[in-house]
Amino acid sequence: MRMRQWMKIGLAAAIVAQAAGMQPASAQAQAVKIQPEQAEVQAAKLQPKTVQSAPHTAYAPPEKHAEAAAVRERERLEQQTDEFMKTAMDKYHVPGVTLAVVKDGAVLLEKGYGYADVEAKVPVDPHKTRFSIASVSKVFTATAAMQLAEQGKLDLDADVNRYLPDSLQVANPYKTPLTMKRLLTNTGGFANAEQREGAWSDTVPEQRVPLEQTLQKLLPPLVRAPGDAVQYSNEGFTLAGYIVERASGLSYDEYIRQHIFAPLHMDNSLTYLTPERLNRQLAQGYSYDKGFVKMKQGEVLTYPAGSIWSTADDMGKFLLAHLQGGGQGKSAILQQDTAKQMHSLQYSAHPLMPGYAYGFFQNYKNPAILVHPGDTEAFSSLVSIMPSRGIGFFIGCNSQYEGDDGTLRDAFEKQFYSFFGVSMDQPLTTSTGEAPEPAASIQSYAGTYAMVISEGLGPGVSKLRYRMMTPGVTVSDQGEVTLKSAGEELNGPYTPVGKRIFYNKRVNKYLVLKEGESGSKYLVLDTTVPYQAFVKLDSWEAGAGGLAWKIALAGALPGLIAGVIAICRRKKPGAARMRLRHRLPAYLIAPLILGAAAAILLGVFSESRAVQGHWLLAANILAAGVAAGIACSVGFTVKYGRSKKLHLLDAAVILGLGLAGASAIFYMYLMKLLLFV
């Protein structure tokens, strides 16, 4: 511990001891129950006036009292955080954590926990150990765009095609223009391109792939009018980063280094990795499978959306700049008005619903808190600030807990704000003061919905996962909306409290119905902002996610039952039956179908891309086996049917198994899980 800190603690102890010595015994006992921040005020009230006016009373300037209170606050926060980390890191299998807490223009706590490298026993150093901040990089991209906007080099409300070359003009069939405002609030209207090839490199490339090249390959089409709904888009932020390049005349990397890292003295931050930088005090990323497993380091090619590596010390400087209205003096990175604009609500489905600022989005548990998380397969991070209170923190972890993004960081956020007396469960307004719409005018919203993130999603198990999340909406004659199959925390009846906004008292949640520019119907739930929007499916889409699996199941079950009967039944004397080698292909279809189903489900409920890829491959191999089995069965059925040697039950078995296999393949085709379609 540094000498200055010891002096501060010694001074604080002297002040407290002297105040305690002047108090009566009853006053000292009472002081134990009050908060440390109130100690000086309470002590003054409890002391007799004669003592306060005594000539020999030591005088402590107000700033000394404040300094002593800050020291005690820091000590309490550190003790509480240490206890939390000791339990949480074991519980959630996190090997290393880096943390920076800021308050009132200063760093309150900066600390590393656990290991940056488990095998080498390298401890996390908050000043030197770099963690991947993943999608928190988007806040840097938004900050860069706001800098250029205040300089007049970017118009946030202008069509982005103004800044793009002919080779990257965005085709927009809608009346609403695509603007930087839409890109920075994830309301651009792009299809999801999560599974597209070229967004991620399994190895660190020798040279940076130009953004223009990446966007020409990856930029998805618009599937809804800009501003219709929030849909998280890495490609949208990549386009924003490319526009920063075009407007500034600098590469994205160089711009961030010159205009954000340099003025804030973020000397240990990197905008991207190179093979040479892999040895520069980077935290090793891990997954967990009965022990920590090293993850191979790759690189994000859509880098304005998630490639920055930083330390807790550097991230604390970045948060302080935002909490101080863009920073102070030569270290300022934004003007105060610009910073205020960046932190203000820029998009929401309804004024009572949480929404997006620029880069940040509102915490749905308390909209006064602005956040942005970041996740890769091996890292999770979070920035969280409350400008009205001047507090915030950055936390980084070098593992994911069983694929559940950010469990530890979310638990810490709850404890952090509880420490400062900030509620994370705000009571909601039960009336907007406006008359609800007649029930007849919202009947068209009844139906089946899917998350907007599933639209345009390429082949893969993610498509199936999001299509399984299909809540149903019914509308009563009284205008009450009932939500089903959305999860226990969201299901139930919602009473109208205003125009197309509804409230569920049991879960303390809002629900908003919204119509898009082209007539699409949207359901917006009071939950995590980037994932709160659902779009109504047409009858065919709803059938593909609902009726199709029932048809597939109806076809598969008789086949499986028939297969079991055929295998187990004993041969009757004199009955002509196919030889086992001829029946075998048909009988093998049953376990193949079961295997394919298991592979799909395991992939669906896994968040790991590596696991998804392996199970998707397994599902396709099994599907190929099912198809081959069907082909063989049909061939033998035709052959033995013509010779009239096929037993009736054998024919039923083959027919049932063929139906089962065809149903399974049909369902996989509808869900776009087959790589060969």
C-alpha positions, -999 to +999 in steps of 0.1 A: +000+000+000+013+035-009+025+059+018-001+085+009-029+060+014-015+051+049-014+088+058-051+091+047-061+061+067-042+073+097-057+108+095-092+093+092-086+071+122-075+100+143-105+121+134-129+092+142-111+084+174-112+120+186-149+124+177-157+091+195-138+102+226-160+133+229-192+114+227-212+100+256-213+062+257-249+061+244-239+083+215-211+060+205-234+030+206-259+048+184-232+058+159-224+021+152-259+017+135-256+046+111-240+047+077-203+059+076-212+088+052-235+101+080-210+096+108-197+132+110-232+148+108-247+124+134-217+129+157-221+166+156-257+164+165-251+141+195-222+161+211-231+186+239-228+222+229-202+229+256-179+203+241-183+217+206-174+252+217-144+242+239-113+261+230-091+230+229-113+211+204-093+201+173-105+216+141-108+194+110-115+212+077-146+200+057-124+186+030-107+163+055-140+149+066-149+143+030-116+126+024-120+104+054-155+094+043-142+086+008-115+063+023-141+045+045-164+041+015-137+027-006-127+002+021-163-009+025-167-013-012-135-033-015-144-056+013-178-062-001-165-068-036-137-091-023-164-113-006-186-113-037-157-123-060-146-151-038-180-167-039-191-157-075-159-167-093-161-202-079-198-205-085-197-193-121-163-208-129-145-176-138-107-177-135-100-140-137-118-107-133-107-071-139-126-043-123-127-005-123-152+015-102-155+053-106-174+079-086-175+117-086-147+122-111-123+098-095-114+061-095-129+046-063-117+010-068-094-007-093-086-043-088-078-077-104-090-110-091-078-145-100-057-154-129-051-140-164-035-174-172-045-203-150-017-227-160+011-202-156-006-187-124-003-152-138-025-129-117-048-103-132-033-068-130-059-041-135-032-018-149-015-042-173-037-072-181-057-066-213-091-082-216-113-084-247-141-060-242-160-074-272-192-055-280-183-027-255-162-016-285-195-003-299-195+025-273-161+037-287-175+036-322-205+057-311-182+081-293-161+085-325-192+092-345-204+118-320-170+136-322-173+139-359-209+151-356-199+179-333-172+189-358-198+191-386-182+162-405-211+139-400-249+146-400-266+120-378-299+125-396-286+123-431-289+093-454-257+072-449-255+067-486-241+103-487-209+090-471-206+057-489-189+048-522-210+034-551-199-001-543-215+001-509-247+020-514-274+005-492-306-004-511-335+010-491-370+002-504-386+021-475-396+058-472-376+063-440-339+069-447-311+049-431-291+073-410-262+073-385-288+078-358-303+045-368-270+027-369-260+039-335-293+028-319-294-006-336-326+004-354-312+002-390-336-025-401-309-050-412-315-087-414-295-108-390-262-120-404-250-139-373-240-170-392-224-154-422-190-165-432-163-137-428-174-120-396-149-139-375-114-154-380-104-185-361-068-171-361-054-137-357-048-124-393-013-110-402-029-078-417-062-061-410-089-069-435-103-035-448-138-027-436-150-020-471-140-055-482-157-070-451-189-050-457-191-059-494-192-095-483-213-093-451-236-063-452-271-078-450-302-063-467-328-042-450-358-064-439-378-036-422-380+002-424-352+020-403-366+029-369-393+002-369-377-018-341-345-025-323-325-054-338-289-058-326-266-056-356-228-060-356-229-052-393-247-020-386-220-008-362-194-020-387-210+003-413-209+031-387-172+025-382-165+026-419-184+059-422-161+072-394-132+063-417-147+080-447-156+112-428-123+115-409-099+103-436-082+080-411-085+042-406-108+032-378-079+019-358-059+051-362-089+073-355-096+056-322-060+058-311-056+095-320-089+108-308-099+086-278-070+065-265-044+093-268-062+122-250-074+099-223-039+083-219-054+049-225-018+037-232-025-001-226-055-004-250-054-020-284-079-016-313-071-050-327-048-080-324-018-090-346+003-121-341+030-100-325+005-086-300-006-120-287+022-120-261+015-085-248-001-093-215-034-105-228-057-124-206-062-160-218-098-169-226-114-200-212-144-222-214-153-246-186-159-283-188-151-299-154-121-276-154-108-246-174-102-252-211-081-228-231-098-212-260-079-204-292-076-167-298-093-156-330-103-121-342-134-101-350-134-090-386-163-066-380-140-048-357-159-015-350-185-038-334-162-057-310-124-059-313-109-037-286-087-050-258-082-029-227-073-028-190-095-019-161-073+012-155-078+024-191-116+017-191-119+036-159-105+067-177-130+062-205-159+060-180-147+091-162-147+110-194-183+101-201-194+108-165-177+142-166-196+155-196-170+143-221-139+149-200-120+179-188-094+202-203-070+187-229-083+152-220-119+160-231-131+138-259-166+153-262-182+187-256-206+187-227-237+191-250-225+163-272-220+140-242-254+149-229-269+141-263-251+108-264-265+098-231-300+109-238-328+085-250-327+085-288-351+056-295-378+038-276-410+020-287-429+041-261-418+069-237-424+045-207-402+018-222-364+015-219-346+022-252-313+033-268-291+062-263-261+064-287-240+033-282-254+028-247-288+014-240-310+018-209-310-009-182-346-021-182-345-025-144-337+012-140-336+034-171-314+060-154-285+034-158-268+032-192-251+000-201-234-020-228-223-056-224-198-075-245-195-113-251-173-137-270-170-174-265-143-168-239-148-133-225-176-113-210-176-076-201-199-048-191-198-010-188-225+005-167-228+042-158-254+063-140-248+099-151-273+114-126-253+099-097-218+102-112-211+065-106-202+036-129-180+006-134-163-017-160-159-054-154-142-080-176-141-118-172-120-143-191-146-171-194-182-177-200-203-197-175-216-227-193-226-206-223-248-183-201-236-148-211-224-126-183-238-143-152-211-129-129-211-094-143-249-092-140-248-103-104-220-078-097-241-050-113-269-057-089-246-056-059-228-025-071-260-004-073-273-018-041-242-006-024-249+030-035-286+027-026-299+026-062-330+005-068-329-021-096-366-027-094-385+004-102-423+005-097-440+013-130-468+038-138-502+021-141-518+048-162-505+071-189-535+095-187-546+087-222-575+066-233-567+030-244-577+021-279-609+001-286-604-037-285-615-039-321-586-017-333-560-041-319-575-074-328-551-076-358-522-080-333-534-114-321-512-142-334-478-158-332-446-137-328-409-144-332-379-124-321-369-099-348-333-112-345-345-144-362-354-126-394-328-131-421-308-155-399-287-178-420-287-216-418-279-229-384-293-239-351-298-203-341-326-201-366-344-229-348-337-215-314-352-182-322-381-198-340-388-218-309-392-185-290-426-178-305-450-162-279-487-161-287-509-131-283-546-130-278-568-100-274-600-101-254-632-082-262-623-058-233-590-050-250-568-070-226-538-086-241-527-121-229-491-133-236-484-170-237-452-191-241-429-161-235-415-174-201-429-173-166-416-138-160-435-124-189-466-146-194-501-135-184-527-108-190-517-072-196-543-045-189-544-014-212-529+017-194-527+039-225-526+038-263-512+004-273-493+001-240-503-026-214-493-034-179-490-067-160-491-060-122-479-095-112-446-092-131-444-054-131-439-053-169-451-033-198-461-046-232-463-023-263-480-031-296-465-012-326-471-011-364-442-006-387-440+015-419-449-014-442-477-027-419-457-052-399-470-058-364-445-056-335-447-067-299-422-050-276-416-063-241-401-046-211-369-066-210-333-063-222-335-036-249-316-053-279-338-084-275-372-069-266-388-067-300-409-095-317-425-094-351-458-111-360-454-141-382-477-148-412-496-181-413-469-200-432-441-188-409-461-196-378-469-230-393-432-237-400-425-231-363-456-247-349-476-269-371-446-283-390-430-298-359-464-314-350-467-329-385-431-341-383-437-356-349-470-373-361-450-388-389-420-399-368-438-415-339-457-442-360-424-450-377-405-454-345-432-475-330-434-497-361-397-501-360-397-513-324-425-538-331-408-552-362-375-557-344-391-573-314-418-595-329-411-632-335-412-647-369-443-669-375-438-703-392-444-702-429-444-664-431-423-650-459-401-622-447-373-601-459-339-611-449-323-591-420-298-575-443-326-562-464-346-550-435-316-534-417-315-501-436-352-495-427-347-504-391-317-481-388-338-451-397-354-451-362-322-445-342-309-421-368-340-400-364-336-401-326-299-392-330-307-363-353-333-350-328-309-352-299-282-334-319-305-306-329-317-301-293-282-301-279-272-275-305-303-254-298-298-251-261-261-245-263-248-209-266-213-220-278-206-215-315-182-244-314-208-267-299-234-255-323-212-261-353-203-297-342-239-306-334-251-290-366-226-312-385-237-343-366-274-335-374-266-332-411-247-365-411-276-382-394-300-366-418-279-379-447-282-414-431-319-410-428-322-401-464-300-431-474-321-454-453-353-441-469-339-447-503-328-483-495-362-490-479-381-478-509-358-499-532-364-530-512-401-523-509-404-521-546-383-552-552-401-574-528-435-559-534-432-569-571-423-605-562-452-606-536-428-618-509-431-588-487-450-594-455-477-569-448-463-559-414-428-554-430-444-531-456-461-511-427-428-509-409-410-496-440-437-472-448-438-459-412-400-454-410-400-438-444-426-414-432-407-407-400-375-400-419-392-378-445-409-358-417-376-353-399-358-341-431-388-319-440-387-302-406-349-297-408-354-281-442-380-257-429-358-247-401-329-243-426-307-267-406-295-286-436-262-274-450-269-290-484-302-271-491 
